[in-house]
Amino acid sequence: MSKLYFRYGAMNCGKSTVLLQVANNYEERGMLVKIIKPVIDTKGGDKISSRVGISRSVDYLVEREEENTKSVMSEENYSESDERLIEFLAKSAKENVRCILVDEAQFLSAKQVEILFIFTKKYNIPVICYGLKTDFQSNLFPGSKRLVELSDELEEVYTICRCGKKARFSGRKNKNGEFITVGSQVVIDDGEDTYESLCGECYLKKVMKIKL
């Protein structure tokens, strides 16, 4: 039976680059893949762009959904956008797709993660999700929380902090380059805020201002 995978890491760890490489690996062997991402990720439009300069168009943009705590792990109360996602996945299975790849998976709703999980078992096709596990306040994104709960395999994609240690946290900076700890969980390309990957020690010192 195929699996749901969650490959996560801090900002700038190369998740999108790895996703594009995985897609290339499948296609070099004559296997069809489909790439999807949440529509809320506006920084690349309908494309996935990596920081090393490679990009490609996605096959499906997943619409933004409000969290529905009443419909967890059931086939009830699907929204219209949920139904469209299910229809796309079923069509992909009929086209003999060998893998579904998901970029920016932290922006999925819990229900959308469940749909992907059910898809892997129903059609025996793997789904590999790439995204952040936690936000700039070190809290789980709703999509990431459900991925941690449901994924058959979890794998961390590593990057390094300025100090040289493994970075696990994403710090948010304002337009003055100062780390901030308040604000909306999701901020994409607002022209002011930027992010930096940090190890645990640097996150506590620089962001939380804790003396160690």
PEDA-V839009 format. One record per helix or strand. SS is the DSSP state (hx for helix, st for strand). FROM is the first residue (numbers start at 1). LEN is the number of residues. Records with the same first field share a line. If there is no record, write none. Layout:
SS = FROM-LEN / FROM-LEN
//
This chain:
st = 4-5 / 33-6 / 47-3 / 55-3 / 60-3 / 99-5 / 126-6 / 134-1 / 140-1 / 153-4 / 159-2 / 166-2 / 169-5 / 179-2 / 194-5
hx = 15-14 / 42-3 / 69-3 / 80-15 / 105-3 / 110-14 / 142-9 / 200-8
//
